[in-house]
Amino acid sequence: MTTSIDIAVCLDRSSSIAFYSKQIRLSLRSILNRALSCHQSDVRMALIEFQSHSHHWRTNIHPFTSSGDEFQEWIDAIEIENGNFNENKAIVDALGATLTLDWRPNNNINRYHEKLVILITDGAPCSLLDDTCACNSNDLWRLSDEFEKQDITLVVIGIEPSIVIYDDFYCALANKTGGIYLPFINATRVLSSVIQGAILGEDTLSQLFRRLDIHNDIEYNSLYHHKYVQKRVDFMMEYCRTMADIRKWLYPVHHPSTEYITGGMNVDDDDDNFEPGSPSLETNYLLCPSINIYFTPITDDEGYRTRLPTTASGDSSFNVVGSSPVSSIRTDLDLYSEIDDDCF
């Protein structure tokens, strides 16, 4: 079965990410060039720039193109504007704009079409920490339900260190759609391999994301630690229906200290071997270890989108790329695990 993919990038243009703008451009080029190297005619890209609700404009939409050169021109032309660093991002506007794009449908029995949204940001969306929104935007948590209905997978790339305050929320938001949360330092190598695997292999993006190794692929050299957020993520996915639910149950008491944000860990840590620390500002995000993904088919009863029909067999194994071993550990969330007060 042939696979095509539409990729929409929602890129934060607020002043708080100015220092990382060059690395973001390099990362996007690497990810999308890798995808285009597989089947250029089967890959389309769109770009949605967004800022905060305090700016005179919130989103700037570039529709799908199959030209890698055109997409790179859009990326190169982006300028980061000065502004308030403590802004609430217009993320709901950006993600809402992706639903207006001309996505290709899955209506061909001989072709499976993937739909991927990549959100890159370093801060909170409007309405996460308070219930006031001057622009009366839609509910972001409910908006993600539309992603599920339209088979759109969301990946959130978080720029540390400021994103660590909200990484549990973004993890849950992405998981709702079959996607994942990734620290920026690991995004290039993981997304490049997963997208290539989805195009060349028999598995969907959602299936491939569930095969990533939590420590080696997602947490590696970052401030993100899945053990600390897992119960909160489970709780949001199981019990929260709106942003108001999330604010009520999780975020009133979720304000880590400056020590946490800048590299310390202001939590009870049972893992003596875990030493969080922010990556150096000089880190080259393109030189992280590459990744192996091993494919085995996942059936419908596991709750992830599958390709139908599929030619995958029980003993299929496909080594995508790379030199660093990745275990077969899965990141499936047990939505019925007990929630205790310690996780809040």
C-alpha positions as CSV (number, residue, x, y, z in Angstrom):
1,M,0.0,0.0,0.0
2,T,1.3,3.5,-0.9
3,T,1.5,6.1,1.8
4,S,1.2,9.9,1.4
5,I,1.5,12.5,4.1
6,D,0.4,16.1,4.7
7,I,2.4,17.9,7.4
8,A,1.3,21.2,8.9
9,V,3.8,23.0,11.1
10,C,2.5,25.5,13.7
11,L,5.4,27.6,14.7
12,D,5.6,30.0,17.6
13,R,6.9,33.4,16.5
14,S,6.8,35.1,19.9
15,S,9.9,36.8,21.3
16,S,10.5,34.2,23.9
17,I,11.9,31.7,21.4
18,A,14.1,34.2,19.5
19,F,17.3,32.6,20.8
20,Y,16.3,29.2,19.4
21,S,15.0,30.4,16.0
22,K,18.1,29.3,14.0
23,Q,18.0,25.8,15.6
24,I,14.3,25.5,14.9
25,R,14.8,26.4,11.2
26,L,17.6,23.8,10.9
27,S,15.5,21.2,12.6
28,L,12.5,21.7,10.3
29,R,14.7,21.6,7.2
30,S,16.2,18.3,8.4
31,I,12.8,16.7,9.2
32,L,11.1,17.7,6.0
33,N,14.1,17.0,3.7
34,R,14.2,13.5,5.1
35,A,10.5,13.1,4.3
36,L,10.9,14.5,0.8
37,S,13.8,12.2,0.2
38,C,11.4,9.2,0.5
39,H,8.6,10.2,-2.0
40,Q,8.6,13.9,-2.8
41,S,5.3,13.7,-4.8
42,D,3.6,12.1,-1.8
43,V,4.6,14.8,0.8
44,R,2.9,18.2,1.2
45,M,3.8,20.9,3.8
46,A,1.9,23.8,5.3
47,L,3.1,26.5,7.8
48,I,1.0,28.4,10.3
49,E,2.9,31.1,12.2
50,F,1.4,32.3,15.5
51,Q,2.1,34.8,18.3
52,S,0.1,35.7,21.3
53,H,-3.3,37.3,21.8
54,S,-1.7,40.5,22.7
55,H,-0.3,41.1,19.2
56,H,-2.1,42.8,16.4
57,W,-2.2,39.5,14.4
58,R,-2.3,36.0,15.8
59,T,-1.9,33.6,12.9
60,N,-0.3,33.7,9.4
61,I,-1.3,30.8,7.2
62,H,0.7,29.3,4.3
63,P,-1.4,26.6,2.6
64,F,-0.1,23.1,1.6
65,T,2.7,23.0,-1.0
66,S,4.7,20.0,-2.4
67,S,7.7,22.2,-3.0
68,G,10.4,21.8,-0.4
69,D,12.1,25.0,-1.7
70,E,8.9,27.0,-1.2
71,F,8.5,25.7,2.4
72,Q,12.1,26.6,3.2
73,E,11.5,30.1,1.8
74,W,8.6,30.5,4.3
75,I,10.8,29.3,7.2
76,D,13.7,31.6,6.2
77,A,11.4,34.6,6.0
78,I,10.2,34.3,9.5
79,E,11.2,37.2,11.8
80,I,10.8,37.1,15.6
81,E,9.1,40.2,16.9
82,N,9.9,41.8,20.2
83,G,7.3,41.6,22.9
84,N,6.3,40.5,26.4
85,F,8.0,37.2,27.4
86,N,5.1,36.3,29.7
87,E,2.6,35.9,26.9
88,N,-0.2,33.4,26.6
89,K,0.2,31.8,23.2
90,A,-2.5,31.8,20.5
91,I,-2.1,28.1,20.2
92,V,-5.8,27.4,20.0
93,D,-6.0,29.8,17.0
94,A,-3.1,28.0,15.3
95,L,-4.4,24.5,15.8
96,G,-7.9,25.7,14.8
97,A,-6.4,27.1,11.6
98,T,-5.0,23.7,10.7
99,L,-8.5,22.3,10.5
100,T,-9.3,24.8,7.7
101,L,-6.4,23.5,5.5
102,D,-7.0,21.4,2.4
103,W,-6.1,18.0,3.9
104,R,-6.2,15.0,1.5
105,P,-8.8,12.5,2.4
106,N,-8.4,8.7,3.0
107,N,-10.7,7.6,0.3
108,N,-8.4,5.4,-1.8
109,I,-8.2,1.7,-0.9
110,N,-4.7,1.5,-2.5
111,R,-3.3,4.6,-0.6
112,Y,-3.1,5.4,3.1
113,H,-2.9,9.1,3.8
114,E,-1.3,10.4,7.0
115,K,-2.1,13.8,8.5
116,L,0.4,15.3,10.9
117,V,0.4,18.6,12.8
118,I,3.7,19.7,14.5
119,L,3.3,22.3,17.1
120,I,6.5,24.1,18.3
121,T,6.3,26.4,21.3
122,D,7.8,27.2,24.7
123,G,4.9,28.4,26.7
124,A,1.3,28.1,27.8
125,P,-1.7,28.4,25.6
126,C,-4.2,31.1,26.3
127,S,-6.8,29.9,29.0
128,L,-4.6,27.2,30.5
129,L,-3.6,29.1,33.7
130,D,-6.7,31.4,33.9
131,D,-10.2,31.5,32.6
132,T,-10.0,34.8,30.8
133,C,-9.4,35.1,27.1
134,A,-9.8,38.6,25.5
135,C,-10.3,37.0,22.1
136,N,-13.0,34.5,23.3
137,S,-11.1,31.6,21.6
138,N,-12.4,28.1,21.3
139,D,-11.7,25.5,24.0
140,L,-8.4,23.9,23.1
141,W,-9.1,20.6,24.8
142,R,-12.4,20.2,22.9
143,L,-10.6,21.3,19.7
144,S,-8.4,18.3,19.9
145,D,-11.5,16.1,19.6
146,E,-11.8,17.4,16.0
147,F,-8.2,16.1,15.4
148,E,-9.4,12.7,16.4
149,K,-12.4,12.8,14.2
150,Q,-10.4,13.8,11.2
151,D,-7.5,11.4,11.9
152,I,-5.0,14.2,12.4
153,T,-2.1,13.3,14.6
154,L,-0.6,16.1,16.8
155,V,3.0,16.2,17.9
156,V,4.0,18.9,20.4
157,I,7.6,20.0,20.4
158,G,8.5,21.8,23.6
159,I,11.4,24.3,23.8
160,E,13.0,24.0,27.3
161,P,13.3,25.2,29.9
162,S,10.1,27.2,30.2
163,I,8.0,24.5,28.7
164,V,8.5,22.1,31.6
165,I,5.7,23.9,33.6
166,Y,3.2,22.7,31.0
167,D,4.7,19.5,29.5
168,D,2.1,17.3,31.2
169,F,-0.7,19.3,29.5
170,Y,1.0,19.1,26.1
171,C,1.7,15.4,26.5
172,A,-2.0,14.7,27.2
173,L,-3.1,17.0,24.4
174,A,-0.9,15.1,21.9
175,N,-1.8,11.7,23.3
176,K,-5.5,12.3,22.7
177,T,-4.8,12.4,19.0
178,G,-2.4,9.5,18.9
179,G,0.7,11.7,18.9
180,I,3.4,12.5,21.5
181,Y,5.1,15.3,23.3
182,L,8.8,15.7,22.4
183,P,11.5,17.9,23.9
184,F,13.0,20.0,21.2
185,I,16.5,18.5,21.7
186,N,15.1,15.1,20.5
187,A,12.6,16.2,17.9
188,T,14.8,16.1,14.8
189,R,16.1,12.5,15.1
190,V,12.8,11.1,16.3
191,L,10.4,12.8,13.9
192,S,12.8,12.2,10.9
193,S,12.8,8.5,11.5
194,V,9.1,8.1,12.4
195,I,7.9,10.1,9.3
196,Q,10.3,8.1,7.1
197,G,9.1,4.9,8.7
198,A,5.4,5.8,8.1
199,I,6.1,6.5,4.4
200,L,8.1,3.4,3.7
201,G,6.7,0.9,6.2
202,E,3.3,-0.6,7.0
203,D,2.5,1.2,10.3
204,T,0.9,4.5,11.0
205,L,2.4,7.4,12.8
206,S,0.4,6.7,15.9
207,Q,1.7,3.1,16.0
208,L,5.3,4.2,15.5
209,F,5.1,6.8,18.3
210,R,3.9,4.1,20.7
211,R,7.0,2.1,20.0
212,L,9.5,4.8,21.0
213,D,11.6,4.2,24.0
214,I,10.7,6.7,26.7
215,H,14.1,7.2,28.1
216,N,16.4,6.9,25.0
217,D,14.1,8.6,22.5
218,I,11.9,11.1,24.4
219,E,13.6,12.0,27.7
220,Y,17.2,11.8,26.4
221,N,19.3,14.8,27.6
222,S,16.2,16.8,28.4
223,L,14.3,18.1,31.4
224,Y,11.3,16.0,30.6
225,H,10.8,13.0,32.9
226,H,7.7,10.9,32.0
227,K,7.4,9.3,35.5
228,Y,6.7,12.7,37.0
229,V,3.9,13.6,34.5
230,Q,2.3,10.2,33.7
231,K,-0.4,10.2,36.4
232,R,-1.4,13.8,35.6
233,V,-1.6,12.9,31.9
234,D,-3.7,9.8,32.6
235,F,-6.0,11.9,34.8
236,M,-6.5,14.6,32.1
237,M,-7.3,12.0,29.4
238,E,-9.7,10.1,31.6
239,Y,-11.6,12.7,33.5
240,C,-11.2,16.2,31.8
241,R,-13.6,17.3,29.1
242,T,-12.7,21.0,28.9
243,M,-9.9,23.4,29.7
244,A,-12.0,24.5,32.7
245,D,-11.7,20.9,34.0
246,I,-8.0,21.0,33.6
247,R,-7.6,24.3,35.4
248,K,-9.8,23.2,38.2
249,W,-8.2,19.9,39.0
250,L,-4.6,20.3,37.9
251,Y,-3.2,23.8,37.4
252,P,-4.2,25.9,40.4
253,V,-1.4,24.2,42.4
254,H,0.9,23.6,39.5
255,H,3.4,26.4,39.7
256,P,6.9,25.0,40.0
257,S,9.6,27.2,41.5
258,T,12.3,29.0,39.5
259,E,14.7,26.3,40.7
260,Y,12.7,23.7,38.8
261,I,12.5,25.7,35.6
262,T,16.3,26.5,35.6
263,G,17.5,23.0,36.1
264,G,16.7,21.8,39.7
265,M,13.9,19.4,40.5
266,N,11.3,20.7,43.0
267,V,9.6,17.4,43.5
268,D,10.0,14.2,45.6
269,D,12.5,12.2,43.5
270,D,12.6,8.5,44.1
271,D,15.1,8.0,41.3
272,D,18.5,8.7,42.7
273,N,20.1,8.2,39.3
274,F,18.0,10.9,37.6
275,E,19.8,14.3,37.4
276,P,17.8,16.8,35.3
277,G,19.6,19.6,33.7
278,S,18.9,22.0,30.9
279,P,20.8,21.4,27.6
280,S,23.5,23.9,26.9
281,L,22.5,26.9,24.9
282,E,25.3,25.9,22.5
283,T,23.8,22.4,22.0
284,N,23.6,21.3,18.3
285,Y,20.2,19.6,18.1
286,L,21.1,17.9,14.9
287,L,24.0,15.9,16.3
288,C,22.0,13.7,18.7
289,P,22.1,9.9,18.3
290,S,20.0,8.5,15.5
291,I,17.2,6.0,16.1
292,N,16.1,2.5,15.1
293,I,12.5,1.6,15.0
294,Y,11.4,-2.0,14.7
295,F,8.0,-2.7,13.2
296,T,5.5,-5.3,14.3
297,P,1.9,-4.9,13.4
298,I,-0.6,-3.5,16.0
299,T,-4.2,-4.7,15.7
300,D,-7.3,-2.6,16.0
301,D,-8.1,-3.8,19.6
302,E,-5.1,-1.8,20.9
303,G,-6.9,1.4,20.3
304,Y,-4.5,3.0,17.7
305,R,-5.3,3.9,14.1
306,T,-4.3,1.2,11.7
307,R,-4.1,1.0,7.9
308,L,-6.9,-1.0,6.4
309,P,-6.2,-3.0,4.4
310,T,-2.7,-3.8,5.4
311,T,0.0,-6.2,4.2
312,A,1.8,-6.4,7.5
313,S,2.6,-9.9,8.8
314,G,3.3,-11.2,12.2
315,D,7.0,-11.6,11.7
316,S,7.7,-8.3,9.9
317,S,10.7,-6.4,11.0
318,F,12.0,-3.2,9.3
319,N,15.0,-1.3,10.5
320,V,14.5,2.3,9.4
321,V,17.8,4.1,10.1
322,G,20.4,4.7,12.6
323,S,23.0,3.2,15.0
324,S,21.6,3.6,18.4
325,P,19.5,0.6,19.7
326,V,15.9,1.3,20.7
327,S,14.1,-1.2,22.9
328,S,10.6,-2.4,22.2
329,I,9.2,-0.8,25.3
330,R,5.8,0.9,24.7
331,T,4.5,4.1,26.2
332,D,0.8,3.1,26.3
333,L,-1.0,4.9,29.1
334,D,-3.1,2.9,31.6
335,L,-6.1,5.2,31.9
336,Y,-7.4,3.2,34.9
337,S,-4.4,3.5,37.1
338,E,-5.1,4.9,40.6
339,I,-4.9,8.6,40.9
340,D,-3.5,9.7,44.3
341,D,-2.9,13.1,45.8
342,D,0.9,12.7,45.4
343,C,0.6,13.4,41.7
344,F,-0.8,16.8,42.3
